[in-house]
Amino acid sequence: MKLFCVGCGPGDPELLTVRAVNLIKSAEVIFAPTAREGKPSIALSVVEKYIDRSTKTVSLVFPMVKDRESLKDYWKRNAEEIAGTVRSGKSVVYLTVGDPALYSTWIYIHRELKRNHKDVEVEVVPGIASMFAIAAKAQISLAEGEETVAVVPACYDMERVRRTANACDTVIFLKDGRYFDSVIEMLGLAGFPDDATIAIAQDVSDEGEILEVKKLSELLGKKGPTEKYFSIMVAKKNARD
Ligand SMILES: C[S@@+](CC[C@H](N)C(=O)[O-])C[C@H]1O[C@@H](n2cnc3c(N)ncnc32)[C@H](O)[C@@H]1O
């Protein structure tokens, strides 16, 4: 009675661990998150080529809304469905994009299982997070020596972003790429020099990847290349790379 949560990396099916591939290949049921009914799951599409024909795939809806109360019903129902399938004796995998520990729907499922389905054993298989995929593609380091790093999700409170950016050497911005332009305009106020390195990517390591690595001064007053939810930006104060 064990559930495997498998991190499936940033998008390239080659960027999965051997353990992840083996578990996906041998799974009888694979659950994966999607934002709404009928929308294909990104996690499922990443690992498609490893899924056996006999494997049942189930997309579970996790709506992109902020109201935690309505979300709780989804977390509860989804955890119940997963737990029921594990109890039936089948080999079950829950997929998540990147790594399960970073802004993943898995966190809510895991908490529900620990609270209300204590008989279900869990193993978490880490995956390559999008921040490491962009660092590899842009050929930059995220931190070295004494440097500090912050990770910021789609945040529209620019004063909060400024304080975070002020305190850190590298800031990684995730989620909705449309807020990156306003962040770029603010970075100077947070102590980022004109020659700070900024890497921006959309769909990194996946089809249609967009990647730009520029100096802060080259981006000021311009419209950035990212408009999608699957966007990531790394801002480095120290322009060593
Ligand atoms: C719900 S979070 C999941 C993060 C994921 N668990 C990870 O380890 O990277 C989704 C966000 O991750 C980032 N992301 C994940 N994969 C990405 C990719 N291939 N390209 C660009 N951004 C990506 C985007 O910021 C996206 O909005």
The ligand as a Gaussian input file, in Angstrom:
#p B3LYP/6-31G(d) Opt

LIG

0 1
 C        3.221000      25.066000      -9.965000
 S        4.863000      25.620000     -10.251000
 C        5.713000      24.091000     -10.244000
 C        7.196000      24.223000     -10.050000
 C        7.884000      22.889000     -10.206000
 N        7.490000      21.989000      -9.129000
 C        9.404000      22.991000     -10.263000
 O       10.069000      22.238000      -9.523000
 O        9.921000      23.737000     -11.074000
 C        4.790000      26.001000     -11.936000
 C        5.806000      27.039000     -12.307000
 O        7.091000      26.439000     -12.424000
 C        7.808000      27.081000     -13.452000
 N        8.136000      26.084000     -14.487000
 C        8.021000      24.755000     -14.372000
 N        8.481000      24.137000     -15.494000
 C        8.881000      25.125000     -16.318000
 C        9.421000      25.145000     -17.628000
 N        9.648000      24.018000     -18.308000
 N        9.732000      26.343000     -18.183000
 C        9.519000      27.489000     -17.502000
 N        8.993000      27.531000     -16.271000
 C        8.681000      26.370000     -15.690000
 C        6.929000      28.203000     -13.992000
 O        7.242000      29.365000     -13.271000
 C        5.554000      27.692000     -13.644000
 O        4.622000      28.742000     -13.567000

